[in-house]
Amino acid sequence: MYWLASALLAATCATAYAMAYHRPSAHAPEPLRWAPPNISSDQYESSPTFSPDGREIYFMRSDRQFANWRLLHSRCEAGGWSTPSAPPFAASKPGLDADPFVTADGRRLYFVSARHDPKGEDLDIYVVERTREGEWSQPQRLPEPVNSKASELLPRATADGRLYFGSSRDGGHGNGDIYLATPQAEGAWQVRNLGSPVSTAANEYEAEVSRDGRRMIAVIDRGDRSHLYRFERSGNAWKERGRIAARADVFQVGPLLSPRGDRLLFAQADGERSGEFFVVDLTTSPDKRWPPDCASAKR
């Protein structure tokens, strides 16, 4: 996890030109803090994901030094979100699991883990599946070429079973790139680097994709800090649409789009010592019932 921690904690000053070039529109909506009791804490929360009915949330939490990260799960109950606890498939030690993602049909949950690595450094993608009894199966590590000798981050599955993720593997365009894995026959996968303009000489290490696969939010460090950038796909080509309106003096990670793709939930550092969730509108008329408020948790 050293690669991710280094990317998140980097505080290199950007030039005035770079800051002006990446500054979002002055008319863009400001992100609002999303801090429900039991979910928000004085530690660092990131990578949220909800069950299809909006009544369960999975996320990762680390200490204020971005260490000892762990997966947590909470249910929407009569009094609000329950006290988070580790899901049954979570590693017994902290610092091994991160980046959960529940598929749109609720049948699978992907996450990354270093449980297979004695040094606890190499993060690979794992998956659990819902059983007939409604429980999660034992975690299964995805094969190569999805996983590699380098770390993989923030797996995101589309409705057709394809998987987007970030990786620092050899052969990329920069320190980290965005990849797309397409399932083949008999459990095989075909993996390709998305290439320019998504993958560049900068550090792209997380990507969230809308359910229709036409919009993407990528986490990119272009020499200042990690920020959120919008992309849209036409045919097979992606085009950048600028940076999400958020503070330029802190980093943003762990993006999650609403089912309609009109709102974005993400984690943002607070003084680079702790972090909270924020939500921002991406259209002029978004569905503000998302994220679920646990009073009427429907997606």
Secondary structure as UniProt FT lines:
FT   HELIX           2..9
FT   HELIX           16..21
FT   TURN            26..27
FT   STRAND          32..34
FT   TURN            37..39
FT   STRAND          44..50
FT   TURN            52..53
FT   STRAND          56..62
FT   TURN            64..65
FT   STRAND          70..77
FT   TURN            78..79
FT   STRAND          80..81
FT   TURN            88..89
FT   TURN            94..95
FT   STRAND          97..102
FT   TURN            104..105
FT   STRAND          108..113
FT   TURN            115..116
FT   TURN            118..119
FT   STRAND          124..130
FT   TURN            132..133
FT   STRAND          140..141
FT   TURN            144..146
FT   STRAND          152..157
FT   TURN            159..160
FT   STRAND          163..167
FT   TURN            170..171
FT   STRAND          176..183
FT   HELIX           185..187
FT   STRAND          189..193
FT   TURN            196..198
FT   STRAND          203..209
FT   TURN            211..212
FT   STRAND          215..221
FT   STRAND          226..234
FT   TURN            235..236
FT   STRAND          237..243
FT   STRAND          252..257
FT   TURN            259..260
FT   STRAND          263..270
FT   TURN            271..273
FT   STRAND          274..281
FT   TURN            288..289
//
